[in-house]
Amino acid sequence: MANLNEFTLENFKSYAHVCSEIALDMPDKDFDTLLLPSRGAMPVFMGALYALDKIEDPKAEDFLNRLHAPKLIQDYAKIKGITTGKKENEINVLLCPFTADLNMEQYREDVESSKFVDEMRDYWAEVISGFTKGKKERKKNQQLQFYLNLLENVENRKELAEEYGNYPRVEKIAMIDTVISGRASSTILKSFKKREIEPYSFLVVDKNGERLKYPYSNDLLQAQNIGMAKKYNMNRLLTEDEGAHLEGIVAAVYPSLMFKGSNSISETEEFYPVGFKPFGAGSWHLPKEGSDCKRTYELFLNTLKKSVEDCWESSSKTRSEMQESIDSLCIKLKEHAKNPEHETSESLNYVKQHANKIYVTGSGVVHICFSDNYNHAIIEGSKNYKQNNANKNL
């Protein structure tokens, strides 16, 4: 549960200030794709949208008007100019679940989560490399095709699969990421470097850098020194690892699929193409409409919006409105703590009917496990999906 003692005017002002700094900096960078690789990046991105809408500068207005939101977050991004309609020289927002609070041990006691975490991020870097190719070439990307099959045939989200399958080619990429120890961002950047992808990184650092650890801190400093990153120190990342009610995203992972892709089991050659490991078996979902998660997140966004407004038009009135909003949010969070609601999403209901085990981590990541037979069916379906897509080019 969130530490409500940290939900103060000062900490919300710090949060809003960082969002505003990112909003000021983004229009000066040259990129056509903005990657959000973690759930924690979502509320920061939303804060930056609120700030962009307040900046009275033609460059900021042009940047905002060129942003193209994916359908998954269109409801959140109902700010001036943020739609799913095509635009000239558009800047596409790309959501990919690079990070998650994995608990593989609860699936099987002999499996260590730590062995999967970095592999998961490397998997998603390969997915991004698929987006840097033309549509014909990206159909050869096993990781991307596995994800598209997961969306369409496992989660019954064909429309979203089509959106990702037809995603515009990525030429120049930037990303917003949140930083605690620095491990996630460092690992992601190294995985990108292996594939000759060089994103510009807007890095939001918790506790003003006090929790950064070596050697990750050094990796991020090097990126900053060569002009490919900027760190933004924040008092407290109030939303980090707090689940959908403060991050706006329900994260789901499939431990049984990840485990079946491990080199340590004999079934690998039977189930998978040689060298393929589905460590990225996961996805993001929106909280169910009308759920406690959705209502709480909307309260948080309202508080963040008022905090951003105070950055630009500070007055006793805006600060009073901020405090009222913080108080309402804290009341809601206390209610949530007393009667915790499992992370819920309409798009996960279809998946859950095939599960033989479901559990949720403290940070709200839903772990869904399938039987061996259903795992096998998914893999075979993925092979067919990839082959069928490849045949469309013949």
Secondary structure, DSSP 8 states (H G I E B T S, - for coil): ---GGG--HHHHHHHHHHHHHHHHHGGGS--SEEEE-STTHHHHHHHHHHHHTT---HHHHHHHHHEE--GGGTTTT-STT-BSS--TT-EEEEE---------TTT-TT--THHHHHHHHHHHHHHHHHHTS-HHHHTT-HHHHHHHHIIIIIS--HHHHHHHHT----SSEEEEEEESSSHHHHHHHHHHHHTT---EEEEEEGGGGTT--TTHHHHHHHHHHTTSEEEEE-S--TTTT--HHHHS-EEEE-HHHHHHT-TTSTTHHHHS-TT---TT-EEEE---TTSHHHHHHHHHHHHHHHHHHHHHS--HHHHHHHHHHHHHHHHHHHHHHHS------HHHHHHHTT-SEEEE-TT--EEEE--HHHHHHHHHHHHHHHHHHHHTT-
